[in-house]
Amino acid sequence: MTNQDQRYIRIARACLKAINQVSADKQEREKDVQRVYQAIDEAFQLEFHVYQDMQQVTETCLREITALPANEPLSRAQHKARQALRQLSGLHGTGAHH
């Protein structure tokens, strides 16, 4: 299962949880719709937060590599890139699990 599949499954579960709490009373339907909307919004926000963190790690790494002096060995840039990739792997692998 891909990470995208896992993200969609988490969002679908949040939606289903909200839908399962739907009222039989027609007057309460608008509140039910709002509850489902809120569940979708919260699930997307949790997933989006992971991407914001990943973008920050990537940007920081690129800025650090760009700031290296021209005479700096390539190994130093590679080391910074590997560190960033480890951070990204941790962020990507954990995701938002709710």
C-alpha positions, 0 to 999 in steps of 0.5 A, a space after each residue: 500500500 502506498 503512502 498516498 493510499 494510506 493518507 486517503 484511507 485516513 481521510 476516508 475513515 474520518 469521513 465515515 466516522 462522521 457519517 456514522 453519527 448522522 441523525 435521523 432527524 431532518 432538522 439535525 441534517 445541517 449539523 450532520 453535514 457540518 460535522 462531516 465537513 469538519 471531519 474532512 477538513 481536519 483530516 486534510 489539515 493533518 495530512 497537509 501539516 506533514 507536507 509543510 514539515 517536509 517542505 521546511 526540511 527540504 528548504 533548510 537543506 537546500 539553503 545550507 548547501 547553497 551557503 557552503 563555500 565553493 571550495 567545500 568538499 562535495 562530501 559535506 553537501 552529500 552529508 547535509 542531503 543525507 541528513 535531510 533525507 533521513 528527516 524526510 523519511 521520518 516525516 513521510 513515514 509517520 504521517 498523521 494517524 488519527 
